[in-house]
Amino acid sequence: MSRIQIVLIIVIALMLMRVWLRYRSGVIVKSQFLWWAALWLSGGLVVVKPETVNRLADALGVGRGADVVIYGTIVLLFFLNFKLFSKLVKIENDIIKIVRELALKSQDDKRETE
Amino acid sequence: MPEKIMAVVPAYNEERTIGAVVNDLIRHSIQVIVVDDGSDDNTYARALASGAVTLRHIVNLGQGAALSTGIKRALLMGGDIIVTFDADGQCRASDIDNLVSPILSEKADIVLGSRFLKENKIPFSRYLLLKLAILYTRFTTGLKLTDTHNGLRAFSRHVAEALSLTQPRMAHASEILKKIALNKWSFVEAPTTILYTPYSLSKGQSGWHGFKILFDLWFRK
């Protein structure tokens, strides 16, 4: 086993532990836990047995297994980024609603006390 | 019964000018609603002391969101015509008569201020940016306007009720025009004076803001 494999396995083990702890403390729900665990476990599989992605690369017509991983990762990152952006817009819209309601509400209070 | 005209003034860190702006409007017997958009300075106290109905966003949301809050308040207070007005001292309250008369005579539901229909000294960088915005508007909405980003506008009550702006920041100006085109609301332009002062220029929008506006327009609903 090469040094990079050992480093990556340690990193992945730590990430899996984090995911587990997040799940146990209730920060993420079961479906989220399973998704993240599956993601890191498949990463672990690729590190331990790189030839698995080579087969996938051949099937897809991509030169090397490592390239398949990189392409897949980029697509995944774009997807997560989009989800995050949508979530931010939603949160911003919620904040606007709350702040607006507060602004209009405090005016009503003031009128009543006048 | 005379129509009730209300001015909505969104203000963010405008303590230097807000008092004079509110006084100018009140002198023209227009009821003023200032929306302090989470300012760090004394904008709220100054606006209140000048006699405006003053609302406060506890955090800064952006001009579009502040306008929406103000319009909502104006509708609750029974405004018949709602005018939007800048807090930085660029607009003149004396222009409002021209702005509301097409609505009073039922010629239009919306009146948009235009600095290009009047002799105004406009700095070249602003001129270029505004002309680009006008071309963009013509391209995306088909509206042939002479000025697309003027803070002075007037809406009839029923248009203000239907407007519901979703753009919280500067893209609201384009959003309003998009909605005019979409709903086929009747509109006219009216000449307005714009006074460029070093202060108003420093508070205004530069080229970089144009990109931020486009980002909001394209990626926010």
Interface residues (C-beta under 8 A of the other chain):
Chain A: F85 V89 E92 N93 I95 I96 V99 R100 L102 A103 L104 S106 Q107
Chain B: V35 G38 V53 L55 R56 H57 I58 V59 L61 A65 S68 T69 K72 R73 L76 T166 P168 F219 R220
